[in-house]
Amino acid sequence: MSTSKFIYGSIILAIINGIVRVFGFGYKIVLSKLIGPQGIGLFQMVFPILMVFITLTTAGMPIAVSKMVSRENSINNHTGIKKIFTISFIFTLTLSLILSLTLLLFAQNFTDIFWSDSGLVILIRSICPAIIIISLSSLIRGYFYGLQKVAIPGASQIIEQIVRISFVLGILYYLNIKSSKLGALIAVWGISIGELVGLITLIINYKITNLSLKSNNMTKLKFKDIFIELMTISIPITLSRFINVLMQMGNTVLIPKRLVLAGYSMDTAISTLGKVMGMTMPFVMLPFIFTSALVVNIIPDISNKKHISQYSSIKKDISLSIHTTLLISIPLTFIYIFFSEHISLFFYNDIEVGRYMKIMGCGTIFLSLHHTLSGILHGLGKQVQTTINYILGMSLQLFLTYQLVANPNFGIKGFFIGFLLSSITIFLLHLISLVKIIKFNICPFHSIIKPVLSSVVMVVSIYILNYVFNNLFIPITFVFGGIIYAILLLITKAIPLKSIENLRK
């Protein structure tokens, strides 16, 4: 994959991710108003269980399929591509069925162990179908990413979001549901409904694409070799993500319990969890719209170039990815620090969410960078090192959450401390690991100073606009601020115009 194709694929996927994220933002905002912080908190309590189970099937295998399909596609080995997909599909379907049945049968046990709330059992059982559906969808998306057909999986995600949002909000409005638990249950059902329609879309496109890949006799890949390579690539990545999700689940379980020890009531503790994880975190994770697109494209890109020893091109792609990540994450960090309360009042009418956002927003840069760096390390085949880095960083977060949140002097701020220190730690460990493997150039003035100065001007501009319009048009002032920021990047040549011009070639 040339650098221009890598950028083009990332831009297309970022646009799609942006559309999906906008739908998701709107959905969560409306949902939080319909079922309240407690309903969001209940949803956030069971959602990590779904993440734990689907991580085993979706974290590593789609990436392995993407890398292997991309490699075989570069030599037109269509028979090998089909063989890789068939083996991975059978494995994923089998594993997801086992996991889904396990959760269905032992839902009561999970509830007793973690929450001692029998009302959560039906929520947990309701996520079982989603395990199978999401697992297969992720695998097929990995197949299309390997073929560099990023628009197809992106379109399926948009369809999935539209169906899920329409189903959940339609039911809530039509039945005029006021119960937080019932609202959370319908939100859980919506996951499976939306994902099922998205999966059907992917399968139809797979059938169409598969017809264009005519079988040939180039393959020398044996079943055993394919399976071993799939496992070699996917297991370290899966382990890393699985530990990460377990840690997140640990936070979700620990936070309400430790807050109660700090003097919160259980209802207040659950509402606080909903505000942190369901309302604040989506904003903090906003740069992942772009970094996810970079990661999806850079893994097969670097893997291919490493295979043919194009290390100078790899260095350029690494520098470009980090530079782009900084251009996106720096202004968002400034916005969260200076305008978090404006955002929270506009979207949630809750000043407390704004206070949380101001603190957690300080970690946006480090979250974005360690996400991009993890993709680069995966492309270089350093999945094990990435896993170790995650374990160290997330262990720190879990330890601090346990120790500090129960302390009345810290409360929920104890989680924020762990969150920030963990993000910084993982970023530094990833950076050290990458520098040991390959040397690359990042110009601090070009990648940090310019976007910081441009962000300062952006913040001042937004303040002036908000003062003139008396805070009546906050989203519009943010759009104008973003335009000013982009213009300043163009004037200072912080945006890599040469790479953009190459897209026309």
N, C-alpha and C positions, 0 to 999 in steps of 0.2 A: 504494500500500500504506500503510494507516494505521500509526501507531506501534505500536498494540496488535497488529495483524497481524504486523508486523515482529518484535516480541518473541515472539509465539506461534510463528511459524515458526522463529525462532532456538532457542527452548526445545525444540521437537519435534526439530529437527535435532541439537541438542546431546545430547539423550537418546540418539538413534540413534547419533551419533558415539561417545558414551560406551560404549554396548553393543559397538560394533565395536572400540573401542580396548581394552576389557576382554578381549575375545576375542583381540585381537592381542597384548596383554601376556602373557596366559597362554600363548599359542602360542610366543612368542619365548623365554619362560623355559624351557618344556619343551624346545623345539628346541635351545636352547643347552646343555642338559644332555645331550641325546641325541647331538648331533654335535660338541659342544665349541666352545671359542673359535675354534679354527682353522677348523672348518666354518663357523661364523658369519662369520669373516673372509673366507673364500672367497666366500660368498654376498654379502657386502658389497662385494667387489671387482667382481663382475659386475652387481650390482643398479644401480649408477649408470649403466651403459650402457643398461639398459632405461629408466631415467628420462630420459636424454638424448634417446632416440628418441621416447618417448611425449610428452615435453614439447612437441615440434613439433606434435602433434595434439591434445593435451588441455589445454594451458595457456591458450590464448586463445580458441579456437573455442567451447567450451562456455559461456564467459562472454559472448561476443558473442551466441550464440543465446539465452541467458537474458535478456539485456537487450532484444533485439529482440522476442522472443516476449512478454515482459512488457509491452512498449509496445503491441504489436498486440492483445494480449489485453484491455488496458484499454479499447479501443474496439471490442471484439468482432469484430475482423478475422480470422476463422478461416481464410479463404482465404490471407491473408497469412502466417499462422502456418505453415500447411502448406507454403507455398512456401519460406519461410525454412528450415524443417527439411529439406526435400528437397534443396535446394541444398547446405546444410552437410553433410548426410549423404553425398552423392556425393563431395564434396571430401575429407571426412575418410577415407572408405573408400579412395579412390584414393591419397591421400598415405600412409596407413598400410600399404597393400600395397607401395608402392614402398620405404618405409623397412624393412619386414620383409624383403623380398627382398635389399635392400642389405646388411643385417646378416648374413643367412644366407650370402651369397656371400663377404663380406669378413671373416668372423669370425676367420680365421687372421691376417689383417693387423692387426686390432685387438689381438689377443693379442700379436703380435710387437712392435708399437709400444709398448704400455703395460706389459706384464708379462714377456714372453719366457718364458711358461709354457704349453706346448702342452696341458697338462691343463685349462686354462680354456676351450678352444675349444668343447667339447661343452656347457659351461654357457652360453656366449654364444649358441650356436645354439638352445639349448632355450628361450630367452626370446623368440624371434622370433614365435611365434603370439600371445603376450601383447600385442605391440604393436598388432595389429589389433583384438583383443578389447577391450582397455582403451580404445582410442581411440573405438570405437563406443559403449561403455558410458558414457564421460564425456560424449559429445555428447548422448545421450538423457537423461542426468541433467540437463544444462543445460536441455534442453527442458522437463522437469518442474519445475525450479526457476523457470523463467519463468512457468509456469502456477500457481505457488505450491502445487504438490502435492509437498511435501518428503518425505512419508511413503513414497511409491513408490520413489524412488531409495535412500532410507534402508533400506527393507526388502530391496532387492536387495543392498546392501552387507553386511547381516547374513547373508543366504543365502550370498553369496560367501565370507565368512569361515568360516562353518560347514563348507562343502564343502571349502575349501582345508585347513583344520586337520584335518578328518577324514581327508582323503586322505593328507596328508603324515605325520601322526603314526601313522595306521593302517598305512601301508607300513613306516615305520621300526620300529614295534613288531612287526609280523607277521614281517618278514624279519630282525629283530634286527641291523640294519645298524650296523657299528662304524666304517666308513670315513668320514672327514670329507668327502672329495670326493664320494662317492656320496650321503651325506646332504645335502650342499649341492645336488646335482643334483636330488634328489627334491623339495627345497624349491622349486627353480626350476620344476619341472613343476607343483607345486601352485598356482603363480600362475595359469597358463593354465587349469587345470581349474576352479578356483574362479571366476575371472572369466567363463568361458564360461557357467556356470550362472547367474551374476548377469546376464549379457547376455540370455540367453533369458528370464529373468524380466522384464527391462525391455522387451523387444520385445513380449511378451504384453500388458503393461500399456499400452504405446504403442498397440497395435492397439485395445484397449478404449477408451482415452481419445480416440483419433482419430475413432472412430465418433460420439462425443458432440459433436465440433466440426463442426457442419454448415457446409458451404461456403456462402459468400455472395459478393456482388458488390462488397464494399467495397474490395477490394484495389486499390491504385494502384501497387503495388510491381512494378518490372520486374526481370528476372533480373540485368541489369547493375548496377542500383542496389543490389540485395540483396547481390550478391557483393562490390561495392566497400565497402559498409558493414561486412560481415563481416570483410573484410581490414583495414579501417581500425581496427576495434576490437581484433581478435585479434592482429595482427602485433606491435604494441608490447608487449602482455602476454606473448605467446609469446617474444619476444626477451628480455624481462626474466627470465622463468622459465628460458629456455634458458641464458642466461649464468649464472644462479644454479646450475643443475644442472651445467653445465660446471665451475664453480668447485668444487662439491662432489665431482665426479668427479676433478678435479685434486687435491683433498685426499686422496681415496681412493687415487689412484695415487702421490702424493708421499709420504704418511705412511710406508708400509712402506719405501720406498727411502731416505728421509731418516733413518729410525730405524736402518737398517742402517749408514749412515754414522756415526751417533752411537754405534755399538758394539753394537746389538742383533743377535741372529741373525735370519734371515728368518722362522723359525717364531715366534719371540717377537714380531717386528714385526707379523706377520699376526694373532696372538692379541691383541695390543694394539689393533690396528684393530678387531677384533671386539668387544672390551670397550668401546671408545669409541663406535663407530657402531651396533653391534648391541645392546648392553646398557644403556649409559648414555644415549644420545641419545633412546630412546623415553620415558624418564622426563622428560627436559628438555623434550620436545615435548608433554608431557601437556596443557598449556593449549590446544593446538590443537584439542582436542575441542570447546571452546567458541568459540574465535576463528574456526575454520573455519565454524561455524554462523552466526556473526555476518557473516562476509565474504560467504558465499553469499547471505544475505538482504539485506545492506545494498547490494550492488552494483545490483541492479534497483530497490531501494527509492529510493536516492538518484538514480539515473538518471531514474526517472519523475518524482520531485518537482522535479528540476532542469528537466525538460522543461516543467512547468507552473508554474515559478517559485515553488515553496513553500519558500523559503529558511529561513524560521523553523523549519519542521518538520525540514529537513535539519540545522540546527544542533542541535536537540534529539536527533536520532538519533545524531549524531556524539558529542555529550557522553555520551549513554547508553552507546554502544558502548565508548568509552574507559574510562568509569567501571566498566562490567561487566568489562572486561578486567583492570583493576587489582584488582578484588575477587577475581578468580580467581587471577591470577598472583602476587600478593604472598604469600598464605599458602603456596603451593607452593614459592616461593623460600625461605621460612623453613624449611620441612620439609627441603628438600634441603641446606641449610646445616647444620642441627642434627641431622638423622637419616639422612643419606645412608648411613653405614656400617651402621646398623640395617637399612635397606632392602636394601642389597646383600647382606648376610649372610642375610637371610630369603629373598630371591628367588634369589640366585645362589650363596650361600655363598662369596663372593669379596670380600674386604675392599678389594682394589685398585679394583674398580668403584665402591665407595663413595667413595674418594678422588677419583676422576674426577668423580663426580656432584656432590660438594661444590663443586668449582671451576666446572664447567659450569652448575650450577644457579643460579649468580649471574647468568647471562644470561637466565634464564627471563622476567623482567619485560620486558626489552627485545625479546626475540624475539616475545613475545605482542603487545606494543604495535606493533611495526613490521608484524606480520601484519595486525592490525586496521586500521592506518592505510593500508596498501597497498590494502585493499578499499575504503576510503572514497575514496581518490584515484582508483581505477579507476571508481567510481560517478560521480565528478565529471568523468570523461573525461580524466584526467591520466596516461594510461598511459605516455607517453614520459618524463615526469619520474620516475615510479616506476622505470622501467627504468634511467635514469641513476643514481639513488640506489643501486640494487642493484649496478650495475657498480662504483661507487666502493667500496661496503662490502665486497663479495666480493673485489675485487682486493686490498684491504688484507689480508684474511684469507689469501688464497693467497700473497701476498708474505711475510707473517710465517711462514706454515707452511714455506715454502721456506727462509727464512733461519735460523729458530730451531730447527726440529726436528732438523736434522743436527748441531746443537751439543750435545755431551755434557752441557753445563751445563743445558740445557733439556730435550732429548728431547721426549717427548709433551707436556710442559707448554708448549712453543712453539706447538703447535696450540691449546691452551686460550687462550693469550694472544690469538692471532689471532681465535679464535671470539668471545671476549668483546668485543674492540675493534670487530670487524665488526658485531656485533649492536647495540652502542651507536651506532655511526656511522650505520647504516641507519635506526635509530629517529629520531635527531636530524634527519637529512636529510628523512625523511618528514614529521616534525612541522613543520619550517621550511617545506616545500613547501605543507602544508595551511594553515598560518596565513596564508601569502601569498594564498591563494585565498578563504578564508572565516574569519570570526572566530566563535569558539565559546567557551563558558564551561566551565571545569573548576574546581571548588572543591578546593584542595589538602587542606583539613581533612576534607572529606567523602569524597574519593576516595583519599587517600593516608594521612593521619594515622589515621583511624578503622580502616581495615583493617590498618595496621601495628600499632597498639596491640592490636587483636583477635588478631592473629597471635602477638604476644608472649604473651598469656594462653593461647592455644592451645598454644604450645610448652611453656610451664610445666606446663600440664595434662597433656600427653602424657608429659613427663618424670616427673611424679608417678605417673601410671598405670603407666608402665614400671617404676618403682622398686617400686611396691606389688606388681605381678605378676611381678617379676623377668624382664622382657623376654620373657615367654612368650606374650603375646597382642598382638604388635606391630600387626597389621592392625586389630584391634579398638580399640586405643588411638588409632590414627589416625582411625578413624571417629568415636570419641567426641570427639577433638580437633576434627574438622571440624564436628561438631554444635555444640560450644561456640562455635566461630568464627562459625557462621551465626546462633546466638542473639544473640551480641554485636552482629553487624551489624544484626539486627532491633531490638535495644534502642536502639542508637545511631542508628537510622534511616538507616543507610548503604545499605541495600537499597531501591531505588526502588519502594515499595509502591503508589504511585499507578498506575504502569505495569502492575503485576501485577493490580491491581483492575480495570483497563480490559479485561483479557482476558475477564472475565465478561460484558462488554457486547456 
